[in-house]
Amino acid sequence: MYILGISAYYHDAAAALIQDGEIIAAAQEERFTRKKNDESFPSNAIRYCLSEAGISIDDLEAVVFYEKPFQKFDRILQTFYEIAPRGMLYFLKAIPVWIKGKLFIKKEIKENLLEIQPFDKKKLSILFSEHHLSHAASAYYPSAYNEAAILTIDGVGEWATCTISQGEKNKITVKKQINFPHSLGLLYAAFTYYCGFKVNQDEYKLMGLAAYGNDEDEEYKKIISAIEKDLIKISPDGSAALNQKYFNYTSGLRMVNEKEWQKLFSIKRRLADEPITQTHCNLALAIQRITEKIILLLAQEAKKITGSNNLCLAGGVALNCVANGKIISADIFQHVFIQPASNDAGGALGAALAAYHIGFDKPLIKAEQKNDLMKGSLLGSSFTDNEIIYAAKKNNLNGKKINEADIYDKVATIIQQGKVVAWFQGRTEFGPRALGNRSILADPRIETMQNDLNLKVKNREGFRPFAPIVLEEEANKYFDLKEPSPYMLVALPLRKEFQIAFPEGYNKWEMKQKLDYKKSFIPAVTHINYTARLQTVDNKSNQKLYKLLQAFFQLTGCPFLINTSFNRNEEPIVNTPDDAVKCFLSTNIEYLVMNNFIFSKQYL
C-alpha cells in the first residue's frame, strides 16, 4: 500500500511517500525550485518520491493533504466577522484566492497531479488530515514508541495552535488544545517581526540572538514584566491568552500593533537594515524565556494528562532547540523524540502516516530498540558518480577521485589544516537541518572559524552560532546527554570543566566582544551561554560521516566538527551536484567533496 502525503500553499511545501507504513522518500519543494520556503504545489517533490519508489500515481492508494481547507476557511471567515470592519482590505484580497483555489483543493490537487502524469481520476482517493494531527502523526509514528504523550505547537492550523494528544498503539487521541488567536508560535513570530527578522523564516535567528541578552539588565526586567503583565496571561497548565489589543495578525495586515508595542516597551521596531543593539538582544531573551516557561508547563500538563514516560514533539515551535533542551534537562519524561522536519514540510509525512495507521487502521511498525523510523531523515535525492562528473565538467571544475579507504584521512587532514570543506554524500536531508549529507564542515577548535564561516562563506550575521557534530560514544564526556541527539534539535550546556569562564563584568561587553571571547576548547561551536546545538553521529545512521569524524578524532584528539548547512544565506540547502558546484564556486569554501571525488579551487 503506497500513500503520498503533501503539504502546500502556506510555506515549506513538501511531499512524502510511505509503503505499508515505511517511509520511502520525502522532500521539500524548495530543494528543486531553489526558492526558499517554497509554498507552491510540490510537483517536483512528488516526481522525486514516485521515481524513488519506481511507481506511478495509479499505484497510490491515496493522496493525503496535510490540513482541512474548509475548517481553515471557517476560521478565517469567523475571524473576519469578529474583527470587522478591521481587516477589510485583507478580506477583499484573501477571499477570492480561497474561492478560486484553496477552498476547492481536491480539484486543484488532481489538476496538478495530471500535469505530472496521466492517471485514473476516478480511482485515486484524495484524503485530508487535520493540521495538528499531521504534526502529531509525523512525530508519534516514526518514534517507534508503543505509547506516548504528543505535544504539537505552531502558529495555527485550522483552529488549533497547540495540542496535547495521547498516542496508544496505532491511534492518536487529542486530549487538550489551544485555539486561535491564542498562539505561542504567533507570539514568538511577533517578536521575530519586531526585532527586524522575517516571520516564518528567521525565528531561529531570534533564538540565537537571545543568548546575548542580559537578564541582569533593568531593561530586560521591564520587558519581561510587560510581557507577563500586559501581553500574555499564562495559566498553570501552559495555556496562554494573548491580549489582542497588541496584535494585528487576525486582520492579516502585520504581526503587531506597532504603536501599542512602542508604548508598552518604549522600544521602536527594528528595521531589517538597522544595527542590532543590546535592546534587541534583551527583547529576544525575554520572549525566549517566556517561551521556555510555557513549553515546560505544557510538557508537565502532557505528562499529567497521559501519564506516559515518552514524549513526541512536532510543529514549528518544536524546532526551538533551546526549549527542547530545557524539557530534556527537566526530566519530565524518560524519552523524548522530536520530529526532524517539525515544520509544515513534516506535515506531509504526518498526513500519509495518519491515513495509513488511523484511516486504514494499520498497526504500528516495530523498530529496533533506541532507533526511530526516520532513517536519519536522509530521505531525499542521491546522485551517481557520472552525474557528479557531468556537473563538474559543465562548470569547468576539476577534481580527483580518492579511494574509499583513503578519503576520510585525506579530508580530516584538510580540515585540521584550517580549510573549509563542503561535504556532499548520499541522500538529501528532509527537514530544515543539514545532518551530514549536504553540509559544510570545519575545525571547531579554531577561534576565528565562526566569524569566518558566517561572513566569508555563509554571508550572514556574525552572531549566528554553529552546531557541532560529535561521535556518539564521546558525547557524554562533554555534555549531560540522556539520549543520542541525531537530528540537531537539542541545545545543551557544555560540562563546566570544559568551559572557560568569562571575567567579571562581561555582561556589559558589546556583542562583538562577547562573540570573540574564547569560551571553550571548541570555541567555534560554543554559544555565548556555553550551549551547543548538538548532533550525535553513530556508525549505523551515517557511516561516511562517522568514519570522517573518527579520522579527525584520531588525528587531533577532538571528536567534534562544525556542521552547517551547505548553502549561502537566504538559499535552500543544495540538492543536486550542480547546486553544490555553483554554491562552491560562489563562496570561499576551499574544498568540495562529492561521493569520493575531491574538488579544489587550486585545480582551476
C-alpha positions in Angstrom: 0.0 0.0 0.0 1.5 3.3 -1.2 0.3 6.6 0.3 1.5 10.0 -0.7 1.3 12.9 1.7 1.6 16.6 0.6 1.8 20.0 2.2 1.5 23.2 0.3 0.1 26.8 -0.1 1.4 28.3 3.1 5.2 27.6 3.5 7.6 24.7 3.4 5.7 22.7 0.7 6.7 19.0 0.6 5.8 15.5 -0.4 6.3 12.2 1.4 5.8 8.7 0.3 5.2 5.6 2.5 4.8 2.0 1.6 3.0 -0.2 4.1 3.9 2.4 6.8 7.6 2.5 5.9 9.0 5.9 4.9 10.3 5.6 1.4 11.0 9.2 0.4 10.4 12.7 1.5 11.5 16.1 0.1 10.7 19.8 0.3 9.8 21.6 -2.9 12.4 24.3 -2.2 15.2 21.9 -2.9 14.1 21.6 -6.5 12.9 25.1 -7.3 15.7 26.8 -5.3 13.1 29.1 -3.9 13.5 29.3 -0.1 10.4 28.0 1.8 8.6 27.5 -1.5 4.9 27.2 -0.8 3.7 26.1 -4.3 2.2 22.7 -5.1 5.2 20.2 -4.6 5.2 18.8 -8.2 9.0 18.3 -8.2 9.0 16.7 -4.8 6.1 14.3 -5.9 8.0 13.4 -9.1 11.0 12.6 -7.0 9.1 10.4 -4.5 7.4 8.4 -7.3 10.7 7.9 -9.1 12.4 6.8 -5.9 9.8 4.1 -5.4 9.6 3.3 -9.1 5.8 3.7 -9.2 3.1 5.8 -10.9 0.2 7.8 -9.5 -2.1 4.9 -10.3 -0.2 2.8 -7.8 -1.1 5.1 -5.0 -3.8 4.0 -2.5 -4.4 7.7 -1.6 -3.0 11.2 -1.7 -3.4 13.0 1.6 -3.4 16.7 2.1 -1.9 17.9 5.5 -4.8 20.0 6.6 -8.6 20.6 6.1 -9.2 23.7 4.0 -12.9 24.0 4.8 -12.2 24.2 8.5 -9.4 26.7 7.9 -11.7 28.8 5.8 -14.3 28.7 8.5 -11.8 30.0 11.0 -10.8 32.8 8.6 -14.5 33.8 8.0 -15.3 33.8 11.7 -12.2 35.9 12.5 -13.1 38.5 9.9 -16.6 38.6 11.2 -15.5 39.2 14.7 -13.0 42.0 13.9 -15.0 43.8 11.2 -14.6 46.4 9.8 -10.9 46.0 10.6 -9.1 43.8 8.1 -11.5 44.7 5.2 -8.6 45.2 2.7 -7.1 41.8 3.5 -10.5 40.2 3.4 -11.1 41.5 -0.1 -7.7 40.2 -1.2 -7.8 36.8 0.6 -11.4 35.6 -0.1 -11.1 35.5 -4.0 -7.9 33.5 -3.6 -9.6 31.0 -1.3 -12.7 30.7 -3.6 -10.6 30.3 -6.7 -8.1 27.7 -5.5 -7.6 26.9 -1.8 -11.2 26.1 -0.9 -11.7 23.5 -3.7 -8.3 22.0 -3.2 -9.3 18.4 -4.2 -9.8 19.7 -7.8 -6.6 21.7 -7.6 -4.7 18.6 -6.4 -6.0 16.4 -9.2 -5.2 19.1 -11.9 -1.6 19.4 -10.6 -1.1 15.7 -10.5 -2.3 15.4 -14.1 0.5 17.8 -15.1 2.9 15.3 -13.6 1.5 12.3 -15.4 -1.9 10.9 -16.6 -3.8 8.7 -14.1 -7.3 7.4 -13.4 -9.1 10.3 -11.6 -12.0 8.1 -10.5 -9.7 5.6 -8.9 -7.5 7.9 -6.9 -8.7 8.8 -3.4 -7.9 12.4 -2.1 -8.0 12.5 1.7 -7.5 15.3 4.2 -5.8 15.2 7.7 -6.2 17.9 10.3 -3.1 20.2 10.5 -2.1 19.3 14.1 -3.0 15.6 13.6 -0.5 15.7 10.7 2.2 17.2 13.1 1.3 14.7 15.8 1.4 11.7 13.5 4.7 12.9 12.0 6.3 12.6 15.4 4.5 9.7 17.1 4.6 7.0 14.4 8.3 7.3 13.4 9.2 7.5 17.1 8.6 3.7 17.4 7.1 4.2 20.9 4.1 1.9 21.5 2.5 4.8 23.5 3.5 8.4 24.1 2.3 11.9 25.0 2.4 14.1 21.9 2.8 17.9 22.1 2.4 20.0 18.9 2.9 23.7 18.9 3.0 26.1 15.9 1.4 29.3 14.6 -2.0 28.0 13.6 -3.6 25.1 11.7 -7.3 25.1 11.1 -8.2 26.4 14.6 -5.7 24.7 16.9 -2.4 26.4 17.7 -1.3 23.7 20.3 -2.5 20.2 21.0 -1.7 17.7 23.7 -2.5 14.2 22.4 -2.1 10.6 23.5 -0.7 8.0 21.2 -1.7 4.4 22.0 -0.7 1.7 19.6 -1.9 2.9 16.2 -4.3 5.6 17.5 -3.9 9.3 18.3 -6.4 11.0 20.6 -6.4 14.7 21.2 -6.8 15.4 24.9 -6.5 19.2 25.0 -5.9 22.0 22.6 -5.4 25.8 22.4 -7.2 27.6 19.6 -6.6 30.7 17.5 -6.0 33.6 18.1 -4.0 32.5 21.2 -0.8 31.1 19.8 2.7 30.7 21.2 4.0 30.3 17.7 2.5 33.6 16.6 3.7 35.3 19.8 7.3 34.2 19.0 6.8 35.3 15.4 5.6 38.7 16.6 8.9 39.3 18.4 10.8 38.0 15.3 9.0 40.6 13.3 9.6 43.4 15.9 13.3 42.6 16.0 13.6 43.1 12.3 13.6 39.5 11.1 11.4 37.6 8.7 8.3 35.8 10.1 8.1 32.0 9.4 11.7 32.0 8.4 14.0 33.8 10.9 12.7 32.6 14.2 16.0 30.6 14.7 17.9 33.9 14.4 15.9 35.3 17.3 16.7 32.2 19.3 20.4 32.6 18.6 20.3 36.3 19.5 18.6 35.6 22.8 21.8 34.3 24.3 23.3 37.8 24.0 20.5 39.3 26.2 21.4 40.4 29.7 19.0 39.1 32.4 20.6 41.4 34.9 19.8 44.5 32.8 16.9 46.7 34.1 15.7 47.0 30.5 15.3 43.2 30.3 13.4 43.0 33.6 11.0 45.7 32.4 10.4 43.9 29.1 9.7 40.5 30.7 7.4 42.2 33.2 5.5 44.0 30.5 5.1 40.7 28.6 3.7 38.8 31.6 1.5 41.7 32.8 0.1 43.1 29.6 0.9 41.0 26.6 0.0 37.4 27.7 -1.7 35.6 30.5 -0.1 32.3 31.3 -2.1 29.6 33.1 -0.5 26.8 35.2 -1.4 24.2 32.6 0.6 26.1 29.9 -2.4 27.6 28.1 -1.7 31.3 27.3 -4.1 34.0 26.3 -2.7 36.8 24.1 -4.0 40.3 24.6 -5.3 41.1 21.1 -5.0 44.8 21.7 -1.3 44.4 20.8 -1.6 42.2 17.8 -2.8 42.7 14.2 -2.3 39.2 12.7 -6.0 38.5 12.8 -6.6 41.2 10.2 -3.7 40.0 8.1 -2.0 43.4 7.9 1.0 42.8 10.1 2.0 40.9 13.1 1.7 43.6 15.8 0.1 46.9 16.6 3.3 48.8 16.5 2.0 51.9 18.3 0.9 49.8 21.2 4.1 47.8 21.3 6.1 51.0 21.3 4.1 52.4 24.2 4.3 49.1 26.1 8.1 48.6 25.7 9.3 52.1 24.9 11.2 50.4 22.0 10.8 51.1 18.3 10.5 48.2 15.9 13.9 47.4 14.3 14.0 47.6 10.5 15.9 44.9 8.7 18.8 47.1 7.7 19.3 48.7 11.1 22.0 47.6 13.5 21.2 45.0 16.2 21.6 46.6 19.7 21.6 45.2 23.3 17.9 46.2 23.4 17.1 43.7 20.6 19.1 41.1 22.4 17.1 41.7 25.6 13.8 41.5 23.7 14.9 38.2 22.2 16.0 36.8 25.6 12.7 37.8 27.2 10.5 36.1 24.7 12.8 33.0 24.6 12.5 32.7 28.4 8.7 33.2 28.2 8.5 30.5 25.5 10.6 28.1 27.6 8.4 28.7 30.6 5.2 28.0 28.6 6.6 24.9 26.9 7.8 23.4 30.2 4.3 23.9 31.6 2.7 22.3 28.5 5.1 19.4 28.9 4.2 19.0 32.5 0.5 19.1 31.6 1.1 16.5 28.9 2.7 14.2 31.5 -0.2 14.8 33.9 -2.9 14.0 31.3 -1.3 11.0 29.7 0.9 9.5 32.4 3.4 8.5 29.7 7.1 8.3 30.1 7.6 9.1 26.4 7.1 12.5 24.7 6.9 13.3 21.0 7.2 16.8 19.7 6.3 18.5 16.4 5.1 21.8 15.0 7.3 24.8 14.1 8.0 25.6 17.8 9.5 22.2 18.3 12.5 23.5 16.2 13.3 25.7 19.2 16.3 23.6 20.3 17.0 25.7 23.5 13.4 25.0 24.8 13.8 21.3 23.8 17.0 21.2 25.9 15.1 22.6 28.9 12.4 19.9 28.5 15.0 17.1 28.5 17.0 18.6 31.3 13.8 18.9 33.4 13.5 15.1 33.4 9.7 15.2 32.9 9.9 12.3 30.5 12.3 9.4 30.2 12.4 9.5 26.4 11.8 12.4 24.0 11.5 12.2 20.3 11.4 15.4 18.1 10.4 15.1 14.5 13.4 16.4 12.5 11.0 18.0 10.0 8.8 19.6 12.6 7.8 22.4 10.3 4.9 22.2 7.7 7.1 20.0 5.5 6.8 17.3 8.1 3.1 17.7 7.9 3.2 15.9 4.5 4.8 12.9 6.2 2.4 13.0 9.1 -0.7 13.2 6.8 0.4 10.0 5.0 1.1 8.2 8.3 -2.1 9.3 9.8 -4.1 8.0 6.8 -2.3 4.6 7.0 -2.5 4.0 10.7 -5.8 5.7 11.6 -7.7 5.9 8.3 -6.8 2.4 7.2 -6.4 1.0 10.7 -2.9 -0.4 10.2 -0.7 -1.5 13.1 2.5 0.2 14.3 5.7 -0.8 12.7 8.3 -2.0 15.2 11.8 -0.7 15.3 15.0 -1.8 16.8 15.4 -0.6 20.4 16.6 3.0 20.6 16.1 3.6 16.9 13.4 5.6 15.3 11.9 5.1 11.8 13.1 8.3 10.1 16.2 6.6 8.6 18.3 9.5 9.8 15.9 11.8 7.9 18.1 11.1 4.9 15.1 10.7 2.6 15.8 12.9 -0.4 17.7 12.6 -3.7 21.0 10.8 -4.2 23.3 11.0 -7.3 25.7 8.8 -9.1 29.4 9.4 -9.9 28.5 10.1 -13.5 26.1 12.8 -12.5 28.8 14.4 -10.3 31.4 14.2 -13.1 28.9 15.8 -15.5 28.1 18.7 -13.1 31.8 19.3 -12.5 32.7 19.4 -16.2 29.8 21.6 -17.1 31.1 24.2 -14.6 34.8 23.7 -15.6 35.7 22.2 -12.2 38.5 19.7 -12.0 39.0 17.2 -9.2 40.3 13.8 -8.2 38.7 10.5 -7.2 40.1 9.1 -4.0 39.9 5.5 -2.8 37.2 4.9 -0.2 39.8 3.7 2.2 41.8 6.9 2.0 39.2 9.6 1.7 38.5 10.0 5.4 42.1 10.6 6.4 42.6 12.9 3.5 39.6 15.1 4.3 40.3 15.0 8.1 43.8 16.4 7.3 42.4 19.1 5.1 40.0 20.2 7.9 42.8 20.0 10.5 44.8 22.4 8.4 42.0 25.0 8.9 40.3 24.6 5.5 36.6 24.6 5.0 35.1 21.5 3.2 31.7 21.2 1.5 30.5 17.6 2.1 28.0 16.1 -0.4 27.1 12.5 0.1 24.1 10.1 -0.3 20.5 11.2 0.1 19.5 14.8 0.8 18.1 15.5 4.3 14.4 16.0 4.9 13.7 19.0 7.1 15.5 22.3 7.8 18.8 20.9 9.2 21.8 19.6 7.2 22.6 16.4 9.0 25.9 15.4 7.3 24.9 14.7 3.7 24.6 18.3 2.5 26.9 20.0 4.9 29.8 22.5 5.3 32.4 21.1 7.7 35.2 22.8 9.5 37.5 22.6 12.6 35.6 23.9 15.7 38.9 24.4 17.6 39.8 27.5 15.5 38.8 30.7 17.3 38.1 32.7 14.2 36.2 30.0 12.4 32.7 31.1 13.5 33.2 34.6 12.2 35.0 33.4 9.0 32.1 31.0 8.2 29.4 33.5 8.9 30.9 36.4 6.9 33.1 34.8 4.3 31.1 31.6 3.4 27.5 31.9 4.6 27.2 35.6 4.1 25.1 36.1 7.2 25.0 37.8 10.6 28.2 37.3 12.7 26.3 36.4 15.9 24.8 33.2 14.4 26.1 30.1 16.2 27.2 26.9 14.5 26.3 23.4 15.6 28.8 20.6 16.4 28.6 17.0 15.2 30.2 14.5 17.6 30.9 10.8 17.8 28.0 9.4 19.7 30.2 7.4 22.1 32.2 10.5 23.0 29.3 12.9 23.5 28.6 12.2 27.2 32.1 13.2 28.2 31.3 16.8 27.2 27.5 17.1 27.6 24.9 15.7 30.0 23.2 13.8 27.3 20.4 11.4 28.4 19.8 10.0 24.8 21.5 10.4 21.5 20.7 13.6 19.6 20.9 12.6 15.9 18.8 15.5 14.5 20.5 18.6 15.9 17.3 19.6 17.7 18.5 20.0 21.3 20.8 22.7 22.8 22.6 21.6 25.9 25.4 23.3 28.0 28.9 22.1 27.8 30.1 20.5 31.0 31.6 23.0 33.5 35.1 21.5 33.3 35.3 22.4 29.6 34.0 25.9 29.9 36.3 29.0 30.0 34.7 31.4 32.5 34.0 35.0 31.5 35.7 37.6 33.5 33.6 39.7 35.9 31.5 42.4 34.2 31.3 40.6 30.8 27.5 41.3 30.7 28.3 44.9 29.9 30.5 44.0 27.0 29.5 44.8 23.4 28.1 41.8 21.4 31.3 41.7 19.2 33.5 41.4 22.3 31.3 38.6 23.7 31.4 36.8 20.3 35.2 36.9 20.1 35.8 35.7 23.6 37.1 32.1 23.7 34.5 30.1 25.6 35.8 26.6 25.4 38.3 24.3 23.6 35.8 24.2 20.7 35.0 28.0 20.5 33.5 27.9 17.1 30.6 25.8 18.2 30.2 27.1 21.8 27.5 29.7 22.1 27.7 32.7 24.4 25.7 30.8 27.0 28.0 27.7 26.8 25.4 25.7 25.0 25.7 23.8 21.7 23.1 22.5 19.3 24.4 19.0 19.3 24.2 16.3 16.7 25.5 12.9 17.6 26.6 10.5 14.9 26.8 6.7 15.0 28.1 4.1 12.6 24.7 3.0 11.6 22.8 6.2 10.7 25.6 7.8 8.7 28.6 5.6 8.1 30.6 8.0 5.9 30.2 10.9 8.3 31.0 8.7 11.3 34.2 7.5 9.6 35.2 11.1 8.9 34.7 12.1 12.5 36.7 9.0 13.6 39.6 10.0 11.3 39.5 13.6 12.7 39.4 12.3 16.2 42.4 10.1 15.7 44.3 12.9 14.0 43.6 15.6 16.6 42.1 14.1 19.7 38.9 16.2 19.1 35.7 14.2 18.4 33.9 17.3 17.1 33.4 19.0 13.7 31.4 22.1 12.8 28.4 21.1 10.7 26.4 23.8 9.0 24.1 23.6 6.0 25.6 23.6 2.5 24.1 26.8 1.2 24.5 30.5 1.2 22.3 32.8 3.2 18.7 33.0 2.0 19.1 30.0 -0.2 17.8 26.4 0.2 20.3 23.7 1.1 21.9 22.3 -2.1 20.2 19.3 -3.6 22.0 18.3 -6.8 25.6 18.1 -7.8 25.0 21.2 -10.0 23.7 23.1 -7.0 26.7 22.0 -5.0 29.2 23.1 -7.6 27.6 26.5 -8.1 27.5 27.2 -4.3 31.1 26.0 -4.0 32.3 28.4 -6.8 30.4 31.4 -5.4 31.8 31.1 -1.8 35.2 31.0 0.0 34.9 27.2 0.6 38.2 25.7 -0.2 37.3 22.1 -0.9 34.2 20.2 -2.2 33.8 16.5 -1.6 31.1 14.7 -3.6 30.9 10.9 -3.1 34.6 10.0 -3.3 35.6 13.0 -5.5 37.6 15.9 -4.1 37.4 19.2 -5.9 39.6 22.2 -5.0 39.8 25.7 -6.5 43.6 25.2 -6.8 42.9 22.8 -9.6 41.1 25.5 -11.6 
